[in-house]
Amino acid sequence: MTVIPYPKGSATSVASRPRLPKHAVSQIKGVKLLAWSLVLFFLWRDADRVIHAHFGIPSYADLFALSATRASFPCWLAWTALISAFFEKLLRLSYLGHQYIAICRMAGFLALRNTYAL
C-alpha cells in the first residue's frame, strides 16, 4: 500500500477520464511536469557527481560495508554520507514519481501530482 496517489485500476481511470478541453490541458501539464522531472534528474545526477567525485565523500553503502568490517573512519564522514544519501534518494523519488504522473497526464488522465496533499 502506498500513500502516493497513483491511478489505481480501471475504476479510477474511467472515473477520472477527462473530457476534451480538460484532456488537452492535462496533456500540456504532463509535458510541463515531464520537463520539470528532467530538471530534477539532471540535478540528481550532477549532485551525485559533485558530492562523491569532487568532495570525495563515499556513498553510504560503502561506509556501511566498511563498518561491517570494523574499519575506522571519522564520525563526521558517516553523518555527511547519511545526509547526502537521504537527499539523493529524495531527488530520485521525486523525478521518478513526476515522470510516472507526467506519462499518465500525457495519456489524458487527470492524475494528481506525485506529492499532492500527503
C-alpha positions in Angstrom: 0.0 0.0 0.0 1.3 3.4 -0.9 0.3 7.0 0.1 1.4 8.3 -3.3 -1.8 9.0 -5.4 -1.1 6.9 -8.5 -4.1 6.0 -10.5 -5.2 2.6 -9.3 -7.0 0.3 -11.7 -9.7 0.7 -14.3 -12.3 2.1 -12.0 -10.2 5.1 -11.1 -9.1 5.7 -14.7 -12.6 5.5 -16.1 -13.9 7.8 -13.4 -11.1 10.3 -13.9 -11.2 10.2 -17.7 -11.4 13.9 -18.8 -13.4 15.5 -21.5 -11.9 17.2 -24.5 -10.9 20.6 -23.1 -9.6 19.2 -19.9 -7.9 16.5 -21.9 -5.7 19.0 -23.8 -4.9 20.9 -20.6 -3.9 17.7 -18.9 -1.6 16.8 -21.7 0.1 20.2 -21.6 0.5 19.9 -17.9 2.0 16.5 -18.4 4.6 17.9 -20.8 5.5 20.6 -18.3 5.7 18.0 -15.5 8.0 15.9 -17.7 10.3 18.9 -18.3 10.4 19.5 -14.5 11.2 15.9 -13.9 14.1 16.2 -16.3 15.4 19.2 -14.4 15.3 17.1 -11.2 17.0 14.2 -12.9 19.9 16.4 -14.1 20.1 17.9 -10.6 20.3 14.5 -9.0 22.9 13.3 -11.5 25.1 16.3 -11.0 24.7 16.4 -7.2 25.8 12.8 -7.1 28.8 13.5 -9.2 29.8 16.6 -7.1 29.3 15.0 -3.7 31.1 11.8 -4.4 33.7 12.8 -7.0 34.5 16.4 -6.2 34.2 16.4 -2.4 35.4 12.8 -2.0 32.5 11.7 0.3 32.0 8.0 -0.1 28.5 6.6 -0.5 26.5 5.5 2.5 26.6 1.9 1.2 30.4 1.9 1.0 30.6 3.3 4.6 28.1 0.7 5.8 30.3 -2.1 4.3 33.4 -0.6 6.0 31.6 -0.5 9.3 30.8 -4.2 8.9 34.5 -5.0 8.6 35.2 -2.8 11.7 37.2 -0.3 9.7 37.8 3.1 11.3 36.5 6.3 9.7 35.6 9.7 11.2 32.1 10.2 12.6 31.5 13.4 10.6 32.1 11.4 7.4 29.4 8.9 8.3 26.9 11.7 9.0 27.8 13.5 5.8 27.3 10.3 3.8 24.0 9.6 5.5 22.6 13.1 4.9 23.8 13.1 1.2 22.2 9.7 0.7 18.9 11.0 2.1 18.8 13.9 -0.3 19.9 11.7 -3.2 17.1 9.3 -2.5 14.6 12.2 -2.2 15.6 13.6 -5.5 15.4 10.2 -7.2 11.9 9.6 -5.8 10.8 13.0 -6.9 12.0 12.7 -10.5 10.7 9.1 -10.9 7.3 9.9 -9.4 6.9 13.0 -11.6 7.8 11.0 -14.7 5.1 8.4 -13.9 2.4 11.1 -13.3 3.6 13.0 -16.4 3.0 9.9 -18.5 -0.5 9.5 -17.1 -1.3 13.1 -17.8 0.1 13.0 -21.3 -2.2 10.0 -21.9 -5.1 12.3 -20.9 -5.9 11.3 -17.3 -6.3 13.9 -14.6 -3.8 12.3 -12.3 -2.8 14.3 -9.2 0.7 15.5 -8.6 3.2 13.0 -7.1 3.3 14.8 -3.8 -0.2 16.0 -3.6 -1.8 16.5 -0.1 0.1 13.9 1.8 
